[in-house]
């Protein structure tokens, strides 16, 4: 089985200097009301001081963002919502219906396995737009290397790409039309396999591991069954890659096949999968301590037919990067809650700091990939047949 890859590309060193206050959704919503009427920057700064202990649903996220005074505070709500993606739902949002019996659970799982195995064959050739937003910790200020007192994940870059799906293979093109094998802007987290391979990989692994009932929840008026799974390293096909670690005075790509766990949210009647999460169990937690992915699926129209395709993905990574140095070679004097490593591993040749990166990717504008061909007759000897894609 082909290994599922999540690639973590090089980025500027950044740090988490101060622990955020952990709050529930209700507590955060009450606090968010207090920033109404404030300046956008002040509101964003206030919001950045918190971390959610519960998952913020799309409906709640949209409502909170709409109430914010400007783009900075809206982005901060998005960051908090994305970062909460791997947390449990608030108790009041989980349906209280009784769990299905063992036979019903097996029927649901079998339907989902069949769905995952057939989803690739059912997809037509198509292309779609993918907008990726890269968030990172605040880097030290240029010039003096000082670390800001209050730090949070900040919007660093945006990239728009075209995802081509042809013959069961996924290819990403950058804005200039060239194939972009490293993904958006060649920085941050890059995920492949959202259009089917990731589903087949997880189910194949989960069947060899543990797959158990979790809870009911509601997505767009539909009652959804949620299962938890865990996969041991010796059964895993989830390979995390991190670029780059320092070795022999150079930069190398770190790779590790890892155990992982997560949730699968599916339609209990059809087995259609609406959400899939993967959280790595990296041991030892160096040079990468986190490699987590969540993909949300929903109905999209392609060529006049409806298919269940990715609509959003969240990827979060945390790994160690070499610490920035002064010109004289001495390491910066990091303080507070900074996570520094002096002799963390044999591959490290100097002080290192913990870097957090998060990508928010949205998929839209799905179109059927078709070609048009002009058949030439003998009366047109100098003409050249042409083939070109056209959207539908």
N, C-alpha and C positions, 0 to 999 in steps of 0.2 A: 504493500500500500504506500502511496506517495505521502511523504511527510507534509504536514501543514505548516507553512512558514509564516511567522510574523517577524518583520525586520525592523530593527530599531537603528536609525541612522544617527550619524554624528550631529551634535548641536553644541551651542555655546554652553559653558558650564553655568549652572544656576543652582540656587540653594533654597531650602526651606528654613527660614530663620526664626520663625515664631509659630508655636503650635496654635492652630485655630480652635476656637471654642466649639465643642460638639453639641448640636441642638437637634431636637425633633422638628418635623415639618411644621407642626402647629406653632412651636416657639419661634421658628424662623419667619413664618408668615406674619406673626404679630410684630416681630422686630422690623420686617420689611415695610410695614405700614408707617413706621417712624421716619423713613427716608423720603416719603412723599413730600414734594415741595422743596427738597434740598437740591443743591447743585449736583450735577451728574457725577463729577469726580468724587465729591464727598460721599455720595450714596454708594458708589462703587467701592470706595475704601472701607466703608462701614460693613458692607456685605462680605467683603473679602476676609473678614475676621472670623467667619463661621465655617463649620463643616457639618454636613447633614448626616444624621445617623439612620435616616430612612430614605427610601427611593422616592424621588419626585417624579410623578407621572407627567406625560406630555400636556395634559389638560391643565394641571396646576402650574407647570412651567410657563405655558402660554399666558395664563392669567397674570402671573407675577411679572413677567417681562413687559406685558402691556401697561402695567402700572408704574414702571420705572421712569425716571425723568429724562434719560438719555441713553446713547449707545453704550457707554462704558458700564453703566449699571445693568443694562440689559445683557451685555456679555458676561457680567459676573454671575447673573442668575443662571445663564446657560452653563457656565463652568461648574457651578454648584450642582445643577441638575445632572450633568454628565458624570461628575465625580460620584454622585450618589447611585449611579446605575446598578452597581453591584451590591447595594444594601437592600435589606428586606422592605417590603411595602409597609406603610403604617397599618396598624391593626384594624383600623376602621375601613380600610380599602380592600382587605382580604375578605372574600365571600365566606360566610359561615356555614355553607352547605356541607353536609357530611362527606367524608372521603369515599370514593368508589371502592367496592370490594376488590379482592385480588384478581378475580376473573375480568372485571371491567377494566382494571388497570392494564392487564396483559393485552386486552383488545385494543386499548388506546395506544400502547407502545408499539404493537404490531402494525397498526395503521400508520404511525409516524415513521417507522422503519421503512415501510413500503413507500411512503411519500418521499422520504429522503433518497431512496434508491432510484426513484423514477423522475425526480424533479429535473435532472439534467436532460434526460431524453425528451421531456415535454417542452423545454424552452426553445424558442426559435432563435435564429441569428438576429441580434439586435445591437443597438448602441444606446448609451445613456450618458447623462452628465453627472459628474461627481464633484461636489464642492467640498473641499477639505479645509478645516480651520485648525491650525496648530496652536496649542497653548503650552507655555512653559513657565517654570518658576522665574521670578525676577532675577536677572543677572546682576553682578556687581556693576556699579556705575563706571562708565568709561573714564579713563584718566587716573582716578585715585583708587579704584578697586574697592571702594566702600560698598558694603552690603546694606540695602535698605532695611530699616527696622521691622516694618510690616511687609510681608511678602505673600503673594498668591500667584496662581496660574494666570498669566497674562496672554492676550492674543498676540502671537508673534508673526504669523503669516497666513495668507489664504491662497488656495490654488484651485483652479478649475480645470478639470480633465475630462476626457471622453473615455468611457469604458466600453470596449468592444467585446461582444460575446459571439464567437464564431466557431462552429463545429465543436462545441463543448469546452472551448478554451477562452479564458478571460485575458484580454490585453488592455493595457492602459496607455492612452496617448496624451501627451502634454498639449498645451495650448497651441504649439506650433505644428501639431499634427504628427510629430515623431513619437515612436514608441518610447514610453517612459518606464523602464523596468524597475526603477527604484521608487516610483510613486511621486506623490505631490511634493514638488519643490526639492526633491531629494533630501528631505529633512523630516525628522519626527518618526512617527510610527506608520508602517506600511502593512496593509493587510491584503491578502489574496484569498480567493476561494469563496467569496460571499454568495456567489450564484449557484451553489450546489455542492462543490467538493467539501466545503467545511461541514455541511450537514452530514454527508455520508461518513466523513472521517470521525466525527464525534459519536455517531450512533454505533459505528463499528467498534470503536474503543469502549464506549459505555457498556455495550453488551458483554464485554470481557471484564468489566469492573463492577461498579455498584450503581444501580438505577432504581430510585425509590420515589414514592409519592411525596409531594410537598404541600400544595394547597390549590384552591380555586382562586381565580381573579377574573376581572372583567376588562376586556379590551374592546372599545367601540361597540358596546351593547352585546358583545359575544362572551359567553361563559367559557373561560379558558382553563385547561388543566395544566398544572406546573409540576414537573418532576425534577428532582435533584440527582446528580450523578457524580461519580468520582472515578478517576482512572489512575492506576499505578504506573510508575515510570516504565516498568518492563512491558506494559500493554499499550503504551502511549505512542501516537504518531504526531504529537504536537512538538515541533522544534522551534525554539525561540532563538533569534539571532540579535546580537547587540553590537553596534558599531559606534565607538570603537574602544578597545582597552589598550593600555600602554604595555608594550612588551619589547624588550631589546631596543629601546629608544625609538620605537616606531609604533604605528597604530595597526591593530589587527581586529578582525571581526570575531566576536565571541559567539559560539553556538552551543546550545544545550538541548537535548531531548529531555522533556520534563513531565512529571506527573501533573495532573490538573483536575479541576472540578468545576461545576457550574450548574446552570438551570436550563431546562428546555420547556418552553411554553407552547402548547399546541391545542388545536381544535379537537375535542374529545370524540367528535363524530367522524371527521375525515382524516385526522392525523396531520393536517396542515400545520406547519411550524410558523409561529409568529415572533418568537424571540429565542435567541440562543446566546448563552454566556459561557465564557471559558476563562478560568482564573488559574494561573500557573502556580505550582507548588515547587518553587525553585529552592533546592538545597544542594550546596550552601547558597545563601542569598548574596552571592558575590560572583562576578561583578554586576550582576543584574538581580534585583530583588523582587521585581514585579513585571509581569507580562500578561495583561488581561484584555479580553476582547468581548464586546457584546454587539450582536447584529439584530436589528428589528426588521421584520418582513411585513409586507402588506400588499393589497391588490393594486396592480397597475395595468393600464391598457397598452397593449403592443399590437399594432396591426389589426385593431378592431376586436381583439380577444383579451380576456383578463387572465393575468398570471400573478402568482405570489412571488414578489421580488424584494430585494433589499431596499429599504427606504432610509435607513440610518444605521451608522455603526459608531461605536465608541471604543477607542483603544487607549489604554493607559500603561505606561512603562515607567519604571524607576530603576536607575542604574548608576554606577559610580563613574565619574569622569575625573581626569587629572585636574588638580586645583590650579587656578590661575596663579602666576608668579610675578613678583616685581622684576625689574630689569636686572637686579643683582642676583637673581635666581632664588632668593628666599621666598618660601611660601607665604601667602597672605595669612593674616591672623584672624581666622574665622572664630566667631564666638556665639554665645546663646545656644539655640537649639540645633545648630548646624551639625549635620552628620558627617564627620570627617574620618578618614581611614589612613593611618600612617603605614602600616604593614599588613594590609588586608589580605593579600594573596601574592603568590610568587610572580604573577604577571605584572604586578604593580611596581614601578620604580620610583614612586614619590607619593606625596600626600594627595588624597582624592576627596571629592565631595559628592553628595548624592544629588542626582539630577532627576527631576520628574517631568514627563512629557505626556500630553494628552491630545489626541486627534478626534475631532468631531467631523464625520463625513455624512453628507446628505446626498441621496441619489434622486434624480428627477429627469424629466424630458426623455422618457423611454420611446424609442422609435424602432420599427421593424427595419432590419438591414436587407435591402433589396438591390438588385442590379438591373440595369436596362441595357439591352444589346441590340444593335442595328444590324440586320442581315443584309449583306451587300449582294448585288447582282453582278453579272459580267460586264454590265455597262459602266461600272464604276471602278476601273482598274487602279486608280490612284488613291481611292479612299481607304481609310484605315478603320476597322471596327473598333468601337469604344465600349468600355464597361465602366460604370461609375455607380457608387451607392446613392440611393436617394431615400430620404425619410418618408415614413408613412404614419 
